[in-house]
Amino acid sequence: TDAERISLAAIRSVATASVGILSLSDGGVMATDEAHTVLGHADTVQLNNKTMRERRSLNVGLIYSSQLPSAVLSKGMETYISRVFAMALDDDAEAAAAIRLVGFEVTGERIRMLRDAGPRRRTADHPGRAAVSLHRDLGGRRSAVLHDPIPDKVFRAFSTNVDDRRARSAGPSPTAA
């Protein structure tokens, strides 16, 4: 559609300008959230392929995050990915795709692990638990990672939970001293 073409042109312009600015500034990191929206179109995939091939020489790191790792696999982008963190995913098919991206064999146990990988808040009845993820590093080594517990005030400050967002809007910043 016209709206999609305009959106894709804007994404291409922003990505190209960002990489250019970073390369002129001795490098940096460009992060793209909801990367499946970018990876869903052939033109943008072609631009990303070019950028991914050239980024090292430009000293630019790219971070793509998505709750749809299947989009990465279906577009053949996994060959350009050097590190993977697979975090909590509710959808079994997406969890299986994330497990494949990490390089593990997909098993029911690993799918259940990713379904339950998110952090658990401390309550009166439960001590809480840090988040867990699967990781593949630059050398291809794979492991499960237990993330350090996040202090409650930091958790609330960055939480996307509706109640936490309302509390932030209603009162002073939870990180204020």
N, C-alpha and C positions, 0 to 999 in steps of 0.2 A: 504494500500500500504506500501511498505518498507519505503518510506519517512515519512508517517504518523506514523508508528511504531517507527522510530528513533526520530521523533519530540516529540511523547508522552513520550518516555523513557527520553528524555532530560528534558521535563517539570516535570516529576515525580522526577528526580534527583535534579533539582533546587529547587522544592517545599520542598522536604524532607530535603535537606541541609539547606535551608533558615530557616525552622521551627526549625531544630536542633541547628543552630547557634544562633537564637533568644532565644531559651529556655536556652542555656548555658550562655547567656548574660543577664540573669534576665528578659527576655521577650522583646517584641517589637511588631511591626506591619508589616505584609507582605501584600503588595497590588498586585493584579492581574488585569490588564486591559484586555479588550477583553475577559472576562471570558467565554463567550459562546464558544470559541475555546477549552477551557479546559473542559467545561461541556458537550461537544458534544460526548465524548467517555466514554464508560462504565468503563474501567480500571482507567481512571483519576478521574471519579466521585467516584469510590470506594476509591481511595486514599484520595480525598478531604473529603469524609464522615468520614474516620478515623481521619484525621487531625482536622476536625471541632469538633469531639467529644473530642479529647484530648487537644485542644488548650488552654482551660481555665486552666487546671492543669499545662500547660507549660508557662502560662502568655503570650500567643501569641494572638494577634488580627489579624483577617483576613479581608481584604477588597477586595471585588470583584466588578468590574464595567463592565458594558456591555450595549450596545445599543440594546441587544436582551434579555429582561427579560423573554420572552417566553421560552428560553432555561432553565432558572432556574426552571420555573414551570413544564416544561415537564420532567425534570430529578428528580423531587421531592426534590429539594435542599432547598425549602422555609422553611422547618422545622428547618434548621440550621441557618437561618438568623434572627438576633435579631434586626437589624435596617435597614431601607430602606429609601433612598432618590430617588424619581422618578423625574427626570429632563426632560427637553425638549426632545420630541420624535416626529418625523415626521410621522412615520408609525402608523396607527390607531390600528392595531392588537397588536403591541408592546406597545403602550400607554395603551391599555386595559389590557395587561398582567402586566404592571407596576402598574396600579391602583389596580389590584387584589393583587399584592404583598404587597402593602401598607395596604390593608384591606378595601378599599372603594368599594362601589357598582360601577360598571362600568356604566357610563352614557355618552351620547353624549356631554354634557357640560364639563365633566371632561376630555374626550378625546380632545376636542377643547382647553381646558386650557393647557394640556401638549404640544399640538402642538405649542402653542404660549407662552410657559413658559420661553424661553431664554431671556437673557438681550437684551435691545435695546440701541444702542449707541446714545449719545446725538448728535443732528444735529441742524442746524440753525432753523429748523421748529419744532423740537420735543425735549423736555427736557430729553429724555432717560428714561429707566426704569430698575430697578433691576430684576434679574432672580427670578423666582418663582419655587418652587418644592413642591411635596407632600412628607410627612414624616411620618414614623412610628417609635416610639422609643422603647426602651427596655421593657417598661411597656405596649406596645400595643396601646398607645395613638396615634391618627392620627391627622394630621393638614396640612394646606397649610402654606408654609414658604416663606416670602418675604426676599430675600437676600439683604444685604446692597449694595448700588451702589458701583461699583469698580471704582477707579480713572482711567482716560483714560490711563495714562502711564503704570499702572499695567495691565489693560485690554489688551493693545497692547503687553506687555511683555509675557503674557501667552496665547495669542490668537493663535489658530491653523488656522485662516483665512489665505488664500494664500497670500493676499496683505500684511497683518501684518508680516508674516514670511519673505517675500521678503524685507520689510522695515528693519527688524531686521538684515538680512544678509548684507544689503547694508550700514548700518550706525552704529553709536555707540549704545550701549545698551540703550533702553528707560528708564531703571531704574538707569542709571549712574547719579551720582550727579554732 
